[in-house]
Every structure is written in structure tokens, then in C-alpha cells.
Amino acid sequence: MRNGAQPMSELPFSATADAALQAAPATKARGYWATVGRRIMRDKVSMACALVLLLIVLSAILAPWLGLEDPYKGSMIRRLRHIGTAGYPLGTDELGRDMLARLVYGGRLSLVIGILPVILAFCIGTSLGIIAGYVGGKLNTAIMRTVDVFYAFPSVLLAIAISGALGAGILNSIVALTIVFVPQITRVAESVTTGVRNMDFVEAARASGAGAFTIMRVHILGNVLGAIFVYATSLISVSMILAAGLSFLGLGTKPPEPEWGLMLNTLRTAIYVNPWVAALPGAMIFAVSICFNLLSDGLRSAMDIRN
């Protein structure tokens, strides 16, 4: 062309590409936990279980405002009413108390006794496991050999023995279950910490002069917390069953408090008269346990982003 001008088609390709990149909108990379959240939201089974658990928890918290009958008020005239009776949609128990009200109010104690020991054991076991896994040596041997002592006993027998030694009561049941779950979480925390402590980012932090506590709190905790948390959520279903078992044996909640395990114990004499009403507390324990179990499996699959 004249005056040495070049046609547009002959412009360097790099200049066109640079202009396109500058005009394109910037996109933010999705983080790990955002990816986990997106994957678990796509899991229909996990979301259904989470919805069921949310409804049970909200009904237990909002029980005084739901207009239910007094869970402690009984009447021998209306004892063992069948499911669907007018005014008593889930029937009545052996003392004529409304089963719907007792199941909803019983969720308070059952959920507290089932979930709180796992939370306490998670905090204690994670701390012990990270310390044992990072420090190693004689401290690791002392902590893990103590944990092995508790592993020598089955969880059920250990919970019964500790609760029997401490005496019946809600607080003693929580203490007994916490002691049962601490060794299990400690072993998992120690195992994952041992696999992380020699990685490059830990060596870099150690070379920069960071102390042991800073390395464990800042660099190791964030990398092992996910695996420990997933394992701890799987223990909630076991804790619910053990807590109900302790109350069923008379080592947990005391009458007349509404609690699912204790309700199973008091209704076992009515199983031949009104079996459907007698099975309701067991159905609640099963539903909550299986929902926590399936939700834990979904969370484990969502966090395994390599697959």
C-alpha cells in the first residue's frame, strides 16, 4: 500500500492477542472450600440428609413455640393411645403423655448428648494428635501408647464402664463418651500430621525461624483439619447410638426427662400392646444416625477433589 502502510490483516498476531486478553474480564479462581461446597451441594442424598437434620434441630430448638402439649403432663385415662388419635397424632406413652411433644423435646437432650462429646473429643484429640505427630520422639510414644490402652476396650463396654463408675446423669454421659472418642480422633490426627510435617512448606517455615507452636497452628492445622473433621462427623452417628444406649440402661438421662433412649426403655413394656408407638423413639434415633452417616460420606467424597 501507499506510504508504507500495512493492511490490518498483516498486523502481528501477538498484538491482537494482547488486545483480546486486556479486553477479557478477569475471573477469580475458585478456592478449595468453594469447590467442596459446590460439590456437596450437587449431592442430592447429602442435601436431603442435611435438610432432615435441619428440620429436627430447628424443631428441638423452637419446641416451646410450636404449640405442643406439655411433655411431662400425663393421664392414665389416655395412656397408650394409637397413632392418629384425635389430638395426639403420634399417640401417647405408658403414662398418657403426648408422644409428639416428648419426641420433639427429647431431641434436645439426645442431640446434645450425641453431638457435644464429639465436639469436645475433636478439640482434645486434634490437639493431642498434632502435638504427637509433629514433635515425635518420646512425647509421641507417651501419647500414642496411652491411646492404645483405651483401644484395648470396645467402645460400648468402655462407655458403660466409665458412665457406671461416674454415676448416672447427663454430664457424666457426656464425659464418658468424650473419653471414648478422644483416642480415635487422636490417632487420626497423629497419622495425618506425620504425613505433613516433613513437607516443603513446613521445612520452609522451620528454616525461616518459626517456632513449633506457630508451625503447628498456622501451617499444619489448616492442612490436616479437613481429614480430621470428616472423621469426627462420622462419629456423631455412633455417639447418638451410644448415648441412647446409656440412657436405655439407666446410666444417662433420668426420668421423667424426655430422651429418646430413655423413652425406649420405658416403652419396652408396651411393645406388645402398642408396638408402633413403642418404636417411635427408635425410629428417631435411626433417622438421625443414618442422616449423619450419609452426610459424612458425602462430605468425604466432596473433599476428595482428586477424584
N, C-alpha and C positions, 0 to 999 in steps of 0.2 A: 504494500500500500504506500501511498504518498507520505512524505515527511517521516519516513521510517517508522510509522505507527504499525503495531501488530494487531491482528484481529483478536477478538475476545476468546475465540476457541484456542488460541495459541498461548494464553496465559499459563504460567506454571501451575501444575496440579496442586502443589503444596500450598500455594496462596489461596486457592479455592477451598481446600480442606480446612485451613486455619480459619477462614471466614465462617465456614459452616459450624465449626466447633465453638467459636465465640458466640454465635447466634443461638446455639442449642441451650436449653435451660439446664441448670445444674441439678443433678439428682443426688439425694442423700442416701448413702449406703445403709442397708438395714442391719442393725446390730444382732448379736446372738440372741438376747432375750426377746427382742421383737420377732425374730424368726421362730423361736419356741412358742410364743404366744399365738402367732399366726397359724402354726401347725396344729396346736391343740384346739384352736377354735374351729378347725376343719374336721376334728374328730367328733362325730355325732354321738358316739357312745359316751365319751368323756363329758361332753356338754350336757347330755341327758342326766348323767350321774351328778354333775355339778348342780344342775337345776333342782334335782330331787333333794340333795343335801341342803341347798339354799332354802328351799321351802320348809324343811324340817327345822333348820336352825332359826329361821325367822318366826315360825310358829311357836317355838320354845321361848324365844325372847319376848315376843308380843303376846304371850298367853294371857296375861291379866286383862288385855284389851280386846280379846276375841269373843267375849260374852259367853264363856264356858261355865259349866256348873262347878261348884266347889269340889275340888278333887278329894277333900277329906270328909265331906258330908255323906254319910251312908244311911241306909234304911233297910231293915231286914224284910220289909214288905216287898221291896222291888229288887231283891238280890237275884243275880244270875239271869237277868233279862236277856233275851236273844238279840242278835244284831238286827237292826231295822225297827226296833220297838219305838213307838212314838215318844219323842222327847229324848231318846237315848239311841242315837244312830249306830253306835258300836256296842250297845248293851251295857250291862252293869257287872261288877265283880261280885265276889263272895259276900261282901258286906253291903251291897247295894249302891256302891259308888259309881259315878259315871265313868265308863272306860275311856271315852274320847278325851275327857278332861285329864284323866290320870296319865294317858299316853302322851299328851302334849306337854303337861307339866313334868312328867317323868323324863322327857327328852332333855330337860335342863341338867339334871344330875347325871344322866347317862352320858351325855356329850362331854360334860366337864370331867367326869372320872375317866372317860375314854381318851380324850384329847390332851388334857393337861399333863399327864405323865409323859406322853411322847414329846411334848414341847420342852419339859424340864430335862428329860433324858437327851434330847437333841442338843441343848445348850451345854450340858455337862459332858456328854460323850464326845461332842465335837471338839471341845477344848482339850480334853484328855488325849484324844486321838491325834490331834495336830501336834501337841507338845511331844507325845511319844514318837510320832513319825518323824518330826524334824530334828529333835535333839538326839534321839537314838541312844545307843550305849546302855549303861546301867539303868537309866531312867526309863527307857523303853522296856527293858526287861522287867523292871518292877511293876510298871503299869500293866503290861500285857499278861504277865503271869497272874496278877490279881484278877484280871478279866477272865482268864482261863478257869479260875476257881469257880466263878459263877456259871460258866458254861458247862460245868460238870453236872448241873441240875437242870431238869426240864423246866421250861418257863412256868408251866401251870403249877407244878409242885413247889417251885421257889416262891411264886406269888402267894400261894396258900400258906406256906411256912412262915414267911415274913409277916403277912397280914395276921396270921394266928398268934404270932409272938407279940405283935404290937397291939392287938385287940381290934374289935370291930369298930368301924367308923369310916366316914368319907375321907378324912385326912390320912388315916393310916392306909387305906386302899391306894390313894394316890402315891404315897411314899413307897409302898410295896411294888407297885407297877413301875415306878420310876427306877427303882433299883434293878428290876428285871430287864429293862430296856437299855440302861446305860452301857453295859458290856457289849451289846450288839452294835450299837452306834459307834462306840469307841473303836471296835475292831475295824469297821468300815472306814472311819476317819483316818485311822493309822495306816491302813492299806493304801488309800489314795494319796495321802501325804507323802508316804515313802516313795511313790512313783513320781512325785512332783519336785521333791526337794533338791534333786541334782540337775534340774533343767537349766537352760542357759539364762533365763531371766532371773532365777534365784541366785545363780552364781554371779551375775552382773550386780545384783543388789548387794550381795555379800562383799564383792570387790569394791563397791562404792562406799563402804563403811557403814551400811545399815546394820542395826542391832538385830538380835534374834527375834525379839518381840515385834519389831517393825516388819521384819520379813514375814513372820507368821500372820500378822494382822493384815498387811497390805498386799503382799504378793501371793501367799499360799492360800489364805482363806477364800478369796474370790474364785480360785481355780478348783477348789475341792468342795465348795459349799453345795453346788448343784447335785453332785452324786450323793452326798450325804442327805440332802433334803428329800430327794426322791425315795431313798431307802426309808427315811423316817416316816414319810407319808404312807408307805406300805405297812408300817407297824400300827397305824391307827385302827385298822380293822381288827388286828389281833388284840389290841388294847381294849376295844369295845367288848369283845367276847370274854376276855379275862375279867374285866370289871363286872360284867353281868354275872359271870360265874362266881365271883367272890360274894356278890350280893345274894345270889341264889343259895350259897352255902351259909349265909348268915354272918359273913366276915366283912361285908361292905355297909351299905345303907341300912339303917334300922327302920322298922315300921313306926308310924304309918306313912313315911315319906314315899311318894310315887317315884319308883325307879324300875326300869324295865326288867332287870334281873330279879329284883325282889318281888315284882308282880308275877313273874313266872313261878316263883316259889309258893306264893300264897294262892295262886290259882291252880296249882297242880292237883289239888283235891277235887276240883270241879271239872276235870278234863273229861270224865265220863258223863257228866250232866250237861255241860255246855262247852264242847271242845273248841268251837270256833272262837268264842270269847277268850278261852284259856290260851289259845295260840297267838293272839294278837301281840303281846309283848315280844314273843319270839320272832314274829314276822317283822317287827320294827328293828330288832337287833340285826336280823339277817339283811334287811334292806339297807341299813346304814353301813354295815360292814362290807357288803358287796359293792356298794357305790364308792366307798373309799378305796377299795381294792382296784376296781376298774379305772377310777380316776388316777390312781398311782401308776397303773400300767400305761395309760395314755400320756401321762406326763413324762414317763421314762422314754417312750417312743418319740415324743416331741423333742426331747433334749438330745436324742441321738441323731444329730444333724448329718453325720457322716453317711447314714443310710437313707 
